[in-house]
Amino acid sequence: MFTLFSRLLATSRRETRPLLVLALPICGAQLAQAGMSVADVMMTGRLSATDLAAVSVGSSLWMPLMLFMTGTLMGLTPIVAQLLGGQRTAEIRPNVHQALWVALVLGAMAALLLWFAVQPIFRLMDVPEEVASRSAAYLSAVAFGMPGAALFQALRAFSDGMNHTRPSLWISLIGLGVNIPSNYVLIYGGDGLTALLGEWLPAWIQAMPALGALGCGIATALSLWAMSLAMALYTRRAPAYREVSLWHSPSPPRWRLIGELLHVGLPIGVAIFVEVTLFTLIALFIASLGEVTVAAHQVALNYTSILFMLPLALSMALTVRVGNTLGQQRPVYARQVAWFGIVVSVAVALFNSALLWLTAKPVIGLYTHDLEVQRLALSLVLLAMIYQVSDSLQVNLAGALRGYKDTRIIMVITLASYWLVGLAGGHWLGTHGVTGLIEPMGVHGYWVGLIAGLTAAALLLGMRLQRISRRVAEGEQHGLETN
């Protein structure tokens, strides 16, 4: 025990600063991007409950698609990190070019799905007609931004793998800076601008229509493309990437490199899609419970998701640090880095739980003035406090495993834990309860299912990391690709 403690202490002295240097800008970038979602919810919520429900339901469809693209392209990060750690920088540029080809295809496919596949889903899930109509309009606008979102995520994965995480922070802030004023103009129209700036505005501005949820979708697409173009410009001109020469000698599609990227990244994308689909399906299942329930669920989920940005950022930093260390052929130290990150993730979870306890009531009041929505959202936030540790653990265990390029097992564990335990169990509790003991719990049953699913994922991922890190450290068969 003393040896273990001394190793952990020594690792903390060496790794705390590198982890924080990587994680804090990532956290800021995630918060800025989450800020767009917060702005969408707050600004549409102040227009009408129907527009808020439309954006909430619509977000539950396009966000999983974007996060699937993000996860798949995140396969580039450990590839770049290991190449950088092994001082094989000449191999980085063609790998990034293949990621950009993949991003274009994924973005186009996501746009087509949002244009043509959402109405059947709404009918299947019995979404109220007015909510479905406004949500479809919102998604048709968001679809135009999906290729931009995919290209941004590919370039961000490259930058993160190069140990440069600050650019994504500043560029995400640019996206937020585009999103908020665009939202205001397009959601509220001329009446909103007149109320904000006064009657002196020209008549044509005062006559601008309030587009509601549709305007929110247009603003989202504009911000996604702004981030993509800014990231492309930065990676072209910044000295930090000069050694890679990313924008010189474009590479045509190379199926071997694309295959490697998909081998590492596709399981990540599927795992993230499965995780987010858990929340998506819950949102669709509870849509029939009424606008108050949908709004309260979205407010609670939106607020707790903001706090999740810190453990998520730590997870992404942990992928880079483990990948760098493995690229340097230091597997024993990579294991120490991985488990040190897990210890830090527990501390982060406890901090988040305390923050939820102290701030839940006033923050929920910022989202909505509806007292019924506030009360229901507060009860859901209290449930969210329970799963902070398991949620932080599972995402950081997955981050460490991604550093090992051990991604397929994450997909399997996520599928079993979230859909079989979390979704199926939560749906049963929500609609049936426990016979003879508990009445149907409604939306609270789904949130109890979340607790069970996240806890199961954390336990299984912890067992996998223990096994794979020990094997690599002992020099046994570990499946680590070093091409």
C-alpha positions in Angstrom: 0.0 0.0 0.0 2.8 2.4 0.9 4.5 1.6 -2.5 1.3 2.3 -4.3 0.8 5.6 -2.5 4.4 6.7 -3.2 4.0 5.9 -6.9 0.7 7.8 -7.0 2.3 10.8 -5.3 5.3 10.8 -7.7 3.0 10.6 -10.7 0.9 13.4 -9.4 3.9 15.7 -9.2 4.8 15.0 -12.8 1.4 14.7 -14.4 -0.8 17.2 -12.6 0.4 20.2 -14.6 0.5 18.5 -18.0 -3.0 17.1 -17.5 -4.4 20.5 -16.4 -2.6 22.3 -19.3 -4.4 20.0 -21.7 -7.7 19.6 -19.8 -8.6 23.2 -18.9 -8.7 24.6 -22.4 -10.7 21.5 -23.5 -13.1 22.2 -20.7 -13.4 25.8 -21.7 -14.1 24.7 -25.3 -16.7 22.2 -24.2 -18.3 24.8 -22.0 -18.4 27.3 -24.9 -20.1 24.7 -27.1 -22.5 23.8 -24.3 -23.1 27.5 -23.9 -24.7 27.4 -27.4 -27.1 24.7 -26.2 -27.8 26.7 -23.0 -28.5 29.8 -25.0 -30.8 27.9 -27.3 -32.8 26.5 -24.4 -33.0 29.8 -22.5 -33.9 32.0 -25.5 -36.5 29.7 -27.0 -37.9 29.0 -23.5 -38.5 32.7 -23.0 -40.4 32.8 -26.3 -42.8 29.9 -25.6 -43.0 26.4 -24.0 -43.8 25.0 -27.4 -40.6 26.4 -29.0 -38.6 25.2 -26.1 -40.1 21.7 -26.4 -39.4 21.7 -30.2 -35.7 22.7 -29.7 -35.4 20.1 -26.9 -36.8 17.3 -28.9 -34.9 18.4 -32.0 -31.6 18.6 -30.1 -32.2 15.1 -28.9 -31.9 14.0 -32.6 -29.2 16.1 -34.1 -26.8 16.0 -31.1 -26.4 12.2 -31.2 -25.5 12.5 -34.9 -22.9 15.2 -34.2 -21.5 13.3 -31.3 -21.2 10.1 -33.4 -19.2 12.1 -35.9 -17.1 13.7 -33.1 -16.4 10.3 -31.5 -15.4 8.7 -34.8 -13.1 11.6 -35.6 -11.7 11.4 -32.1 -9.9 8.3 -33.3 -7.5 10.7 -34.9 -6.4 12.0 -31.5 -4.6 8.9 -30.1 -3.1 8.2 -33.6 -1.6 11.7 -33.7 -0.6 11.6 -30.0 1.3 8.3 -30.5 3.0 9.5 -33.7 4.0 12.7 -32.0 5.3 10.8 -28.9 7.3 8.6 -31.2 8.7 11.6 -33.2 7.1 10.4 -36.4 5.6 13.8 -37.4 5.9 13.2 -41.2 3.1 10.6 -40.8 0.7 13.0 -39.2 -0.3 15.0 -42.2 -1.7 12.1 -44.4 -3.6 10.8 -41.4 -5.3 14.1 -40.9 -6.2 14.4 -44.5 -7.9 11.1 -44.4 -9.9 12.3 -41.3 -11.0 15.3 -43.3 -12.3 13.0 -46.1 -14.2 11.0 -43.5 -15.6 14.2 -42.0 -17.0 15.4 -45.3 -18.8 12.1 -45.8 -20.1 11.9 -42.2 -21.3 15.5 -42.4 -23.2 15.0 -45.6 -24.9 11.8 -44.3 -25.9 13.5 -41.1 -27.5 16.4 -43.1 -29.5 14.0 -45.2 -30.8 12.1 -42.2 -32.0 15.4 -40.6 -33.8 16.4 -43.8 -35.6 13.2 -44.5 -35.8 10.9 -41.4 -37.2 13.0 -38.6 -40.9 13.1 -39.3 -41.3 9.3 -39.1 -39.5 9.3 -35.8 -41.8 12.0 -34.4 -44.9 10.0 -35.6 -43.5 6.8 -34.0 -42.9 8.5 -30.7 -46.2 10.3 -30.7 -44.7 13.8 -30.4 -47.4 16.5 -30.3 -48.2 17.9 -33.8 -47.2 21.5 -33.2 -44.0 20.5 -31.4 -43.1 18.1 -34.2 -43.7 20.7 -36.9 -41.5 23.3 -35.3 -38.8 20.8 -34.4 -38.7 19.6 -38.0 -38.1 23.1 -39.2 -35.4 23.6 -36.6 -33.6 20.4 -37.7 -33.9 21.3 -41.4 -31.9 24.4 -40.6 -29.3 22.7 -38.4 -28.7 20.2 -41.2 -26.8 22.8 -43.2 -24.3 23.1 -40.4 -23.4 19.4 -40.1 -20.6 19.2 -42.6 -19.0 22.3 -40.9 -19.3 20.6 -37.5 -17.6 17.4 -38.8 -14.7 19.4 -40.4 -14.2 21.3 -37.2 -14.1 18.2 -35.1 -11.5 16.5 -37.4 -9.2 19.6 -37.1 -9.8 19.8 -33.4 -8.8 16.1 -32.9 -5.6 16.8 -34.8 -4.8 19.8 -32.7 -5.6 18.0 -29.4 -3.3 15.1 -30.4 -0.5 17.7 -31.1 -0.9 18.8 -27.4 -2.4 22.1 -28.6 -5.8 22.3 -26.9 -6.1 26.1 -26.5 -7.1 26.8 -30.2 -10.4 24.8 -29.7 -11.2 27.0 -26.7 -10.8 30.3 -28.6 -12.6 29.1 -31.7 -15.4 27.6 -29.6 -15.8 31.1 -28.1 -16.1 32.5 -31.6 -18.9 30.0 -32.3 -20.6 31.2 -29.1 -20.1 34.8 -30.1 -21.9 34.1 -33.4 -24.6 32.0 -31.9 -26.0 34.3 -29.2 -26.7 37.4 -31.3 -27.9 35.3 -34.2 -30.2 33.5 -31.9 -31.6 36.8 -30.6 -32.2 38.3 -34.0 -33.7 35.2 -35.6 -35.7 33.8 -32.7 -37.4 37.1 -31.6 -37.3 39.0 -34.9 -38.1 42.7 -35.1 -40.2 42.8 -31.9 -37.3 41.5 -29.9 -34.8 43.9 -31.4 -37.2 46.8 -30.8 -37.7 45.8 -27.1 -33.9 45.6 -26.7 -32.8 48.7 -28.7 -35.8 51.0 -28.9 -38.3 52.3 -31.4 -35.6 54.2 -33.4 -34.9 51.1 -35.5 -35.8 51.3 -39.2 -39.3 49.9 -40.1 -37.8 47.0 -42.1 -35.9 45.8 -39.1 -39.0 46.1 -36.8 -40.9 44.1 -39.3 -38.5 41.1 -39.2 -40.5 37.9 -38.4 -39.9 36.0 -35.2 -38.8 32.6 -36.4 -38.7 30.8 -33.1 -37.3 27.3 -33.2 -36.5 27.7 -37.0 -34.4 30.8 -36.2 -32.6 28.9 -33.5 -31.6 26.2 -36.1 -30.3 28.8 -38.5 -28.2 30.4 -35.8 -26.8 27.0 -34.9 -25.8 26.3 -38.5 -24.1 29.7 -38.8 -22.0 29.1 -35.6 -20.9 25.6 -36.7 -19.6 26.9 -40.0 -17.9 29.9 -38.3 -16.0 27.5 -36.0 -15.0 25.2 -38.9 -13.6 28.0 -41.1 -11.8 29.6 -38.1 -10.1 26.3 -37.2 -9.0 25.7 -40.8 -7.5 29.2 -41.0 -5.8 28.8 -37.6 -4.2 25.4 -38.4 -3.0 26.9 -41.7 -1.2 29.9 -40.3 -0.2 29.1 -36.7 3.5 28.3 -36.1 2.6 25.5 -33.7 1.6 23.2 -36.7 4.4 24.3 -39.1 6.3 21.1 -38.7 3.3 19.1 -39.9 2.6 21.4 -42.9 -1.0 20.3 -42.8 -2.3 22.3 -45.8 0.4 21.4 -48.2 0.3 18.5 -50.6 -3.2 17.3 -50.1 -3.5 13.5 -49.9 -6.2 11.7 -51.9 -8.2 9.0 -50.0 -5.9 6.2 -48.7 -8.0 3.3 -47.7 -5.4 1.8 -45.4 -5.2 5.0 -43.3 -9.0 5.5 -43.4 -9.3 1.9 -42.3 -7.0 2.5 -39.3 -8.9 5.7 -38.4 -12.2 3.9 -38.5 -10.8 0.9 -36.6 -9.9 3.2 -33.7 -12.6 5.9 -34.1 -15.8 4.1 -35.2 -16.1 2.2 -31.9 -15.7 5.5 -30.1 -18.4 7.1 -32.3 -20.7 4.1 -31.7 -20.0 4.2 -27.9 -20.8 8.0 -27.7 -23.8 7.5 -30.0 -25.1 4.7 -27.7 -24.5 6.9 -24.6 -26.2 10.0 -26.1 -29.0 7.9 -27.6 -29.9 6.8 -24.1 -30.7 10.5 -23.4 -32.3 10.9 -26.8 -34.7 8.0 -26.4 -35.6 9.1 -22.9 -36.4 12.6 -24.3 -38.6 11.0 -26.9 -40.3 8.6 -24.5 -41.2 11.4 -22.1 -42.4 13.7 -24.9 -45.9 12.2 -24.5 -45.9 13.1 -20.8 -46.5 16.8 -21.6 -44.6 20.0 -22.2 -43.9 20.6 -18.5 -42.1 17.3 -18.1 -40.2 17.7 -21.4 -39.1 21.2 -20.4 -38.1 20.2 -16.9 -36.1 17.2 -18.2 -34.3 19.4 -20.7 -33.5 22.0 -18.1 -32.1 19.5 -15.6 -30.2 17.7 -18.3 -28.8 20.9 -19.8 -27.6 22.1 -16.4 -26.0 18.9 -15.3 -24.4 18.5 -18.8 -22.5 21.8 -18.2 -20.8 20.4 -15.1 -20.0 17.2 -17.0 -17.7 19.2 -19.2 -14.9 19.1 -16.6 -14.7 15.3 -16.3 -15.1 15.0 -20.1 -12.2 17.4 -20.6 -10.1 15.4 -18.2 -11.0 12.3 -20.2 -9.9 13.8 -23.5 -6.6 15.1 -21.9 -6.0 11.6 -20.5 -6.3 10.1 -24.0 -3.6 12.4 -25.2 -1.2 11.9 -22.2 -1.6 8.1 -22.3 -1.1 8.1 -26.1 2.0 10.3 -25.9 3.5 8.1 -23.2 2.8 4.9 -25.1 4.3 6.5 -28.3 7.5 7.1 -26.2 7.6 3.3 -25.5 7.0 3.8 -21.7 4.1 1.4 -21.0 4.7 1.2 -17.2 4.5 4.9 -16.8 1.5 5.0 -19.1 -0.3 2.8 -16.7 0.5 5.2 -13.8 -0.7 8.1 -15.9 -4.0 6.4 -16.6 -4.8 5.5 -13.0 -3.7 8.9 -11.7 -6.3 10.4 -14.1 -8.9 8.1 -12.6 -8.1 9.3 -9.1 -8.4 12.9 -10.3 -11.8 12.1 -11.9 -13.2 11.0 -8.5 -12.1 14.4 -7.0 -13.8 16.2 -9.9 -17.0 14.2 -9.4 -17.2 15.1 -5.7 -16.6 18.8 -6.5 -19.5 18.7 -9.1 -21.9 17.1 -6.6 -21.2 19.8 -4.1 -21.7 22.5 -6.8 -25.0 21.0 -7.7 -26.2 21.0 -4.1 -25.3 24.7 -3.7 -26.4 26.1 -7.0 -29.3 24.0 -8.3 -32.3 26.2 -7.2 -31.0 29.6 -8.4 -29.6 28.3 -11.7 -32.8 26.5 -12.6 -34.6 29.8 -12.0 -32.5 31.3 -14.8 -33.8 28.8 -17.3 -37.5 29.3 -16.7 -40.0 31.3 -14.6 -42.6 28.4 -14.7 -42.8 27.2 -11.0 -44.1 23.8 -12.0 -41.1 23.3 -14.4 -38.7 24.5 -11.7 -39.9 22.1 -9.1 -39.7 19.1 -11.4 -36.3 20.1 -12.7 -35.0 20.5 -9.2 -36.0 16.9 -8.2 -34.2 15.6 -11.3 -31.0 17.5 -10.5 -31.0 16.0 -7.0 -31.0 12.6 -8.7 -28.1 13.7 -10.9 -26.0 14.3 -7.8 -26.1 10.6 -7.1 -24.5 9.5 -10.3 -21.7 12.1 -10.5 -19.0 9.7 -9.3 -20.0 6.8 -11.7 -20.4 9.2 -14.6 -17.0 10.8 -14.1 -15.4 7.4 -13.6 -16.8 5.9 -16.7 -15.9 8.7 -19.0 -12.3 8.9 -17.8 -11.9 5.1 -17.8 -13.0 5.3 -21.5 -10.6 8.2 -22.1 -7.6 6.1 -20.8 -8.6 3.1 -22.8 -8.8 5.3 -26.0 -5.1 6.3 -25.3 -4.4 2.5 -25.6 -6.5 2.5 -28.8 -8.6 -0.2 -27.0 -11.9 1.2 -28.3 -14.0 -1.8 -29.3 -14.6 -2.9 -25.7 -15.8 0.6 -24.8 -18.5 0.2 -27.5 -19.6 -3.2 -26.2 -19.7 -2.1 -22.5 -21.5 1.1 -23.4 -24.1 -0.7 -25.4 -24.8 -3.2 -22.6 -24.8 -0.8 -19.7 -26.7 2.1 -21.2 -29.3 0.4 -23.3 -29.9 -2.9 -21.4 -29.4 -1.5 -17.8 -30.0 2.2 -18.2 -32.7 2.5 -20.9 -34.6 -0.7 -20.4 -34.5 -0.5 -16.7 -35.4 3.2 -16.6 -38.3 2.6 -19.1 -39.7 -0.2 -16.9 -39.5 2.0 -13.8 -41.0 4.9 -15.5 -43.9 3.1 -17.0 -44.5 0.2 -14.6 -42.5 0.8 -11.4 -41.9 -2.2 -9.2 -44.9 -4.4 -8.8 -46.3 -4.3 -5.3 -43.7 -1.9 -4.1 -43.4 1.2 -6.3 -45.9 2.9 -8.6 -44.8 4.0 -12.1 -42.2 6.7 -11.5 -42.6 8.7 -14.7 -39.6 10.8 -15.6 -37.9 10.0 -12.3 -37.8 6.3 -13.3 -35.8 7.1 -16.3 -33.3 9.1 -14.2 -32.9 6.2 -11.8 -32.1 4.0 -14.9 -29.4 6.5 -15.7 -27.8 5.9 -12.3 -27.8 2.2 -12.8 -26.4 2.3 -16.4 -23.6 4.7 -15.6 -22.6 2.6 -12.5 -22.5 -0.6 -14.5 -20.4 1.1 -17.2 -17.9 2.4 -14.7 -17.4 -1.0 -13.1 -16.9 -2.8 -16.4 -14.6 -0.2 -17.8 -12.5 -0.2 -14.7 -12.0 -4.0 -15.0 -11.0 -3.6 -18.6 -8.5 -0.8 -17.9 -6.9 -2.8 -15.1 -6.4 -5.7 -17.5 -5.2 -3.9 -20.5 -2.8 -1.6 -18.7 -1.3 -4.5 -16.8 -0.8 -6.5 -20.0 0.9 -3.6 -21.8 3.1 -2.8 -18.8 4.2 -6.4 -18.5 4.9 -6.6 -22.2 2.3 -9.2 -23.1 0.0 -9.3 -26.1 -1.8 -5.9 -26.0 -2.9 -5.2 -29.6 -1.3 -1.7 -29.6 -0.9 -0.4 -33.1 2.3 1.6 -33.6 2.3 2.1 -37.4 
